[in-house]
Structures are given as structure tokens and as C-alpha cells.
Amino acid sequence: MTNMLKTKKVNYQSTIMKKILLSIVALCCTVVAGAQNEIMTVVLQHGNDVSTFTGANAFINANAQAVDGDVITLSSGAFNVSDITKSISVYGAGFEKDANTSTEVSKINGQLNLGVSGGETLENIHLEGISFGAAVNANVPLEGFLMEKCYVNGNVNIVENTNTIIRNCVITGAISGGDKIANNCIIQNCYVGGAVNTFNESSSVKIDHCITCNFVGPYFCSNSIFTYYWVGAYYDRAVFANTEGAVAHNCIFRNFSYNNQDKNDFQNCYAVDIKNIFSDAENANYSATRTYEIQQPTTWIGTDGQEIGIRYGWSKVPRIPVVTDLNATVSGENLNVNYNAVAR
């Protein structure tokens, strides 16, 4: 069978999704065809050309054939890791299973390396809807790196980078900069279990609507919750330990005093014991079922008028459309596909 697709109807609005819709349909067709065997499938899209790969090494094989600008789409399942050395986008089915949002889990086992040591800058890498079983590690400078709605069991090491966005992610370890300069690095709506404090002091880093559980560097922080000890009382164990020039606007800390206010700029911040921050638990531990409601959402308000923390804008659902009403038939050498695609 060829990869010729004859579409009957499409109901989606996002122009971003047009580029990967063909991949989604091809992926669905392959999965439907092999449903009895629960085939793990990866689709590689190059322009209008689509190739499919199956099995645990499907991501490795698709990545080997990819060139700059290509899109790789993963079905649910656990795939073996492959270093990314090209400017590609990789979309998964999600990092946590949720029947209410038709979200499955696409997992990549092993440490994902971006680039090869000594290589040139990698541009426009996009990772979305994937659970990474180990660290995500950049070996080269990154330009336009976007990672969203991913789970990383370990650190995200992005070293030198420009125009980076890490959004709606769960990272159990640290976001590390290796003392390299980050220009316009935005970390938003993320749960970070480790530190965010090793970018070069000349860096431009913004932490917004996050929950972080360890040290933080001299960055611009807004609308976030910091749960690692407190500022001032035990200075060597404080969130902004040994830091000068940090800015924190409308943030919640564990109890702290302002005895280092001459070194960092705190405005409209709240001192709250850890057991009194969240409505559902007396800690900040990550759980797939937690939504992290804060106890005083109408009092603890961010700079944007929304409640402090990750609830505002927090979503684990990938943006790829859900394909419904899929019906594939064979006519000679052609595969005729009728489907409906709905943006999420």
C-alpha cells in the first residue's frame, strides 16, 4: 500500500496542527491496522511524504532518516532513545494517561542527547507530549528550543541557549545551565523537583507560575511557589542561597525574613509554611492526580491577576489533534482514509 491519503472531512482550527495532521492520520491508520498486536509506531513526515516505522527501535530508525524541518510523531509505548542532531520536532501522545482527555503515554527510554559534543548550534528543536525515562542533555548551544508537556525523570541540561521555552513540564531533577549564558530562557507552568541556579550570572532567565523545590539563581521570578527551606533563616539552605540580584515578584516562600533584602529584590511576596500552601497536601510532592490548588487563591495573586502557582495555564495535554471516526479502506494500491480531526 502507498501512503496516498484521500481525506473526507477535517474539523480543526489550529494552523500549527496542519503541518502534522498527515502524520497523525498515518499513525492512526498504522495503529488501527495492527491493533490486535498493539504495534508501537513512529511516523516521519517530510513535507507531504510520510514514512512509518514500528517496534521499540522505531524512533531510532525514523530519526536516522529525518532531516532539518521534519516532524516525528510517536504512538503510545516505550521507545529506545536516539540522539537528536537535526532541527526536528518530536510529538508524543502524552506523558500521563488520562481517559478524559484521550491522552496516552509515549515514553523514550534512556538519556536523550541533543547534539554531539563539539558540534554546531542546534535550532528549533521541539519536544512535546513525551515521558523521558532519563535526563535530557544538550551537548551544543540551542537556539529556539521548545519543550512542553513533557515529563523528565532527571535533569534538563540545556547549557548555552537562546530563546528557550520550557512550559507545562514535570522535571524531577534540576534545570541546569552549566554556567553558560542563557538569553531569554523562559520556564513557565512547570514543576521542578531540583535546582534552577547554574546559568551564567549574565543570563536572562524568567521563572513564571512554577513550583520549584530547590535552589534558584539570580533570575526574574514571578507568580511562583518556592518550597526549599526559606530565605534568610538558614542562608546556606535558602532558595536564593548566596545569590545577589534575584527578583521575586508575587511569589510564595516557606517562612522567611528579609535579612538579605539588600542583595535580592522581593516585592509582594508571601511567607507561608509548607503545610499551609496547598489545599490537598502538606507538601509539594509531585503526583499525577494533584492539581496544586493553593489555600488562598483570592489572596495570593500574581502579577497577572491570576493565582500564584502552576494551576493557571497548567495543562498536560499535547496540542496534537485527536483523530476520530477513522475509516481506512484499500483500493488497489491506494489507501483511502475518511476521518474527522478535532483540535484539543
C-alpha positions in Angstrom: 0.0 0.0 0.0 1.2 3.5 -0.7 0.9 6.5 1.6 -1.7 8.3 -0.6 -4.4 9.6 1.7 -7.8 10.7 0.4 -9.5 12.8 3.1 -13.2 13.2 3.5 -13.6 15.8 6.3 -11.4 17.7 8.7 -12.6 19.7 11.7 -9.7 21.5 13.3 -8.7 25.2 13.6 -5.1 25.4 14.7 -2.8 26.2 11.8 0.1 24.8 13.7 -1.5 21.4 13.6 -1.9 21.4 9.8 1.8 20.5 9.4 1.5 17.3 11.5 -2.1 16.2 10.7 -0.9 13.9 7.9 1.4 12.3 10.4 -1.4 11.8 12.9 -3.6 10.2 10.3 -0.9 7.9 9.1 -0.1 7.0 12.6 -3.7 6.2 13.4 -4.0 4.0 10.3 -1.0 2.0 11.2 -2.1 1.6 14.8 -5.6 0.6 13.7 -4.2 -1.9 11.3 -2.1 -3.5 14.0 -4.3 -3.0 16.9 -4.6 -6.7 17.7 -0.8 -6.8 18.3 -0.5 -3.3 19.9 2.1 -2.2 17.5 4.3 0.7 18.6 4.6 3.1 15.7 6.5 6.2 14.7 5.7 8.4 11.8 8.2 10.5 10.0 6.8 13.4 7.9 9.0 15.2 5.3 6.8 17.7 3.6 3.9 15.6 2.2 5.9 12.4 2.3 5.1 10.1 5.2 7.1 7.0 6.4 6.1 4.7 9.2 8.3 2.6 11.5 7.3 0.1 14.1 8.7 -1.6 17.2 10.9 -0.5 20.1 13.6 1.0 17.7 11.0 2.9 15.6 12.2 6.3 16.9 15.8 5.4 16.2 15.0 4.4 12.7 12.8 7.4 12.0 15.4 9.8 13.5 18.1 8.3 11.3 16.2 9.2 8.2 15.0 12.7 9.4 16.4 15.9 8.0 16.0 19.5 9.2 12.4 20.6 9.4 10.9 17.1 9.6 8.2 16.0 12.1 8.3 12.8 14.0 5.1 11.6 15.7 5.1 8.8 18.3 2.3 6.4 19.2 1.9 5.3 22.8 4.5 2.9 24.0 8.1 2.8 25.2 10.8 3.6 22.5 14.5 3.3 22.6 16.4 6.6 22.7 18.2 8.2 19.8 20.4 11.3 19.9 18.8 14.3 18.1 21.3 16.1 15.9 18.9 17.9 13.5 16.3 20.6 13.7 13.3 18.4 14.1 10.0 18.3 16.0 9.0 15.2 18.0 5.4 14.9 19.2 4.2 12.2 21.6 0.7 11.1 22.8 1.4 12.5 26.3 3.4 11.8 29.4 0.5 10.6 31.6 -2.5 8.5 30.8 -5.8 10.3 31.1 -9.0 8.8 29.6 -10.9 12.1 30.0 -8.6 13.9 27.5 -7.8 10.8 25.3 -4.1 11.1 26.4 -1.8 8.1 26.3 1.9 7.8 27.2 4.8 8.0 24.8 8.0 7.1 26.6 11.6 7.4 25.4 13.9 5.2 27.5 17.5 6.4 28.2 19.1 9.8 28.2 18.2 12.0 25.3 21.2 13.9 23.9 20.8 17.0 21.8 23.7 17.4 19.5 27.2 15.9 19.6 30.0 17.5 21.7 31.8 20.0 19.6 29.0 20.3 17.1 27.3 23.4 15.9 24.3 25.2 17.3 21.0 23.2 17.0 18.0 25.3 16.1 14.3 24.9 16.6 14.1 21.6 18.4 10.5 21.0 19.6 9.7 18.2 22.0 6.1 17.8 23.1 3.9 15.2 24.9 6.7 12.8 25.8 7.8 11.0 29.0 11.6 10.8 29.2 13.0 8.0 31.3 16.2 9.8 32.0 17.8 13.2 31.6 17.6 15.5 28.5 21.1 16.7 27.9 22.3 19.3 25.4 25.9 18.9 24.1 25.7 22.0 21.9 24.2 25.5 22.1 20.5 25.6 21.4 18.5 28.3 19.6 14.7 28.3 19.7 14.5 25.1 21.9 10.9 24.4 22.9 9.9 21.6 25.3 6.3 21.4 26.5 4.0 19.0 28.2 6.8 16.6 28.9 8.0 14.5 31.9 11.7 14.2 32.6 12.9 11.7 35.1 16.1 13.5 35.8 17.8 16.8 34.9 17.3 19.0 31.9 20.8 20.2 30.9 20.5 22.9 28.3 23.8 24.8 28.7 24.2 27.8 26.3 20.8 28.7 24.8 18.8 31.5 23.2 15.1 31.9 23.1 14.3 28.7 25.1 10.8 27.9 26.4 10.2 25.0 28.9 6.5 25.0 29.5 3.9 22.8 31.3 6.5 20.2 32.1 7.3 18.0 35.1 11.0 17.7 35.8 12.1 15.6 38.7 15.6 16.9 38.7 17.3 20.3 38.0 17.2 22.6 35.1 20.9 23.1 34.6 22.9 25.7 32.7 26.4 24.5 33.3 27.5 28.2 33.9 26.7 29.0 30.3 24.7 32.1 29.2 21.0 31.8 28.6 19.4 34.6 26.6 15.7 34.8 27.0 15.1 31.5 28.7 11.5 31.1 30.0 10.4 28.4 32.4 6.7 28.5 32.8 4.0 26.4 34.4 6.5 23.8 35.4 7.0 21.6 38.4 10.8 21.4 39.0 12.0 19.0 41.7 15.6 20.2 41.6 17.5 23.4 41.4 17.4 26.2 38.8 20.6 28.0 39.6 23.5 27.2 37.3 23.2 29.6 34.4 25.9 32.2 34.0 25.2 35.4 36.1 24.8 37.4 32.8 21.9 35.2 31.8 18.3 36.3 31.2 16.1 33.7 32.8 12.5 34.0 33.8 10.6 31.6 36.1 6.9 32.1 36.0 3.9 30.3 37.5 6.2 27.4 38.6 6.7 25.2 41.7 10.4 24.7 42.4 11.8 22.6 45.2 15.5 23.6 45.4 18.0 26.4 44.9 17.2 29.2 42.5 19.7 31.5 40.8 19.7 35.3 40.4 16.8 35.3 37.9 13.5 37.1 37.4 10.8 35.1 39.3 7.1 35.8 39.2 3.9 34.2 40.4 5.8 31.1 41.6 6.0 28.9 44.7 9.4 28.1 46.2 9.3 25.2 48.7 13.0 24.7 49.5 13.5 25.9 53.1 13.2 29.7 53.3 15.1 32.8 52.5 17.2 34.2 55.3 16.7 32.0 58.3 19.1 29.3 57.1 21.0 31.2 54.5 23.1 28.3 53.3 20.0 26.3 52.6 17.7 29.1 51.3 16.1 29.3 47.9 18.3 32.1 46.9 21.4 31.0 48.8 24.5 33.1 48.1 22.6 34.9 45.4 22.7 38.6 44.5 20.3 40.3 42.1 17.4 37.9 42.1 14.0 39.5 41.5 10.9 37.8 43.0 7.5 39.4 42.4 4.3 38.0 43.8 5.8 34.7 44.9 5.2 32.3 47.9 8.1 31.1 50.0 8.3 29.0 53.1 8.7 31.2 56.1 11.4 33.7 55.6 12.8 37.0 56.8 14.2 39.8 54.8 17.6 39.9 56.3 19.1 39.6 52.8 16.8 42.1 51.2 19.8 44.3 50.2 21.0 41.6 47.9 17.7 40.5 46.3 14.5 42.3 45.3 11.4 40.9 46.8 8.0 42.5 46.0 4.6 41.4 47.2 5.8 38.0 48.3 4.2 35.8 50.9 5.8 33.8 53.8 3.8 30.6 54.2 4.7 27.4 56.0 4.8 24.5 53.6 1.9 22.7 55.2 -0.3 25.8 54.7 0.4 26.4 51.0 -1.7 23.7 49.2 -5.2 22.6 49.8 -4.7 18.9 49.1 -1.5 18.1 51.0 1.0 19.4 53.5 3.9 19.1 51.0 4.8 19.9 47.4 5.5 16.3 46.3 4.5 15.5 42.7 1.6 13.3 41.9 -0.3 12.8 38.7 -3.6 13.4 40.4 -2.6 16.6 42.1 -3.8 20.0 40.7 -1.9 22.0 43.4 -4.8 24.3 44.5 -3.5 26.9 46.9 -5.3 27.6 50.1 -5.8 31.3 49.5 -6.3 31.8 45.7 -8.0 35.1 46.1 -5.3 36.5 48.3 -2.1 35.0 46.8 -2.5 36.8 43.5 0.2 37.0 40.8 1.4 40.0 38.8 -1.1 39.0 36.0 -4.1 38.8 38.3 -4.1 35.0 38.4 -3.5 32.8 41.4 0.1 32.1 42.2 1.4 28.6 41.2 1.0 26.3 38.3 -2.8 26.0 38.2 -3.1 28.9 35.8 -2.2 27.7 32.4 -1.3 24.2 33.6 -2.0 21.5 31.1 -0.6 18.1 30.4 -2.5 17.5 27.1 -0.5 17.7 23.9 -1.8 20.0 21.3 -1.9 17.4 18.5 -5.4 16.8 17.3 -7.5 13.8 18.2 -8.5 11.8 15.2 -12.0 10.3 15.4 -14.3 8.5 13.0 -11.3 6.9 11.3 -12.2 4.5 8.4 -9.5 3.2 6.2 -10.1 1.1 3.0 -7.8 -0.3 0.3 -8.5 0.4 -3.3 -5.8 -1.2 -5.5 -2.5 0.3 -4.4 -4.2 3.3 -2.6 -5.2 3.6 1.0 -8.4 5.7 1.2 -8.9 7.4 4.5 -12.0 9.0 5.9 -11.6 10.8 9.2 -12.5 13.7 11.5 -9.8 15.5 13.4 -10.6 17.7 16.4 -8.1 20.1 18.0 -7.7 19.8 21.7 
